[in-house]
């Protein structure tokens, strides 16, 4: 089975993409664009982390509640 990569850029393809970005945004806008992308990635990771911790807490609470109900039934 072949391994298919959608964004498989190497060598000349990457240079063409970088040159196109430079032409579209200009040299002065690229740092600003990168800062915006970095900020977006940080916000995404923070939201993912928060969601992950909330899910873990919810699962832990559900397990505790299930154990308590099981103990009440046995008693």
C-alpha positions in Angstrom: 0.0 0.0 0.0 1.4 3.4 -1.0 1.9 6.2 1.5 0.2 9.3 0.0 1.0 12.7 1.5 -1.1 15.6 0.5 1.5 18.3 1.3 4.7 16.7 0.2 6.9 19.7 -0.7 10.6 19.3 -1.2 13.2 21.3 -3.0 12.0 23.3 -6.0 8.3 23.1 -5.0 9.0 24.7 -1.6 11.0 27.4 -3.2 8.1 28.3 -5.6 5.7 28.4 -2.7 8.0 30.6 -0.6 8.6 32.9 -3.6 4.8 33.2 -4.2 4.3 34.1 -0.5 7.0 36.8 -0.8 5.3 38.2 -3.9 1.8 38.2 -2.4 2.6 39.6 1.0 5.8 41.5 0.5 8.8 41.5 2.8 7.3 43.8 5.4 4.1 41.9 5.9 5.6 38.4 6.3 6.8 38.9 10.0 3.3 40.3 10.8 1.7 37.3 9.1 3.9 34.9 11.0 3.1 36.5 14.3 -0.6 36.2 13.5 -0.2 32.5 12.6 1.8 31.9 15.8 -0.8 33.6 18.0 -3.5 31.5 16.3 -1.6 28.3 17.0 -1.1 29.3 20.6 -4.8 30.0 21.1 -5.7 26.7 19.4 -3.3 24.8 21.7 -4.7 26.5 24.8 -8.3 25.7 23.8 -7.3 22.1 23.0 -5.6 21.8 26.4 -8.6 23.2 28.2 -11.0 20.9 26.5 -8.7 17.9 27.1 -8.6 18.7 30.8 -12.3 19.2 31.1 -13.0 15.9 29.4 -10.6 14.1 31.7 -12.2 15.7 34.7 -15.7 14.7 33.5 -14.6 11.1 32.9 -13.0 11.0 36.3 -16.2 12.3 37.9 -18.3 9.8 36.0 -16.1 6.9 37.2 -16.4 8.1 40.8 -20.1 8.4 40.6 -20.3 4.9 39.0 -18.2 3.4 41.8 -20.3 5.1 44.5 -23.5 3.8 42.9 -22.0 0.3 42.7 -21.0 0.5 46.4 -24.5 1.6 47.4 -26.1 -1.3 45.5 -23.7 -3.8 47.2 -24.4 -2.4 50.7 
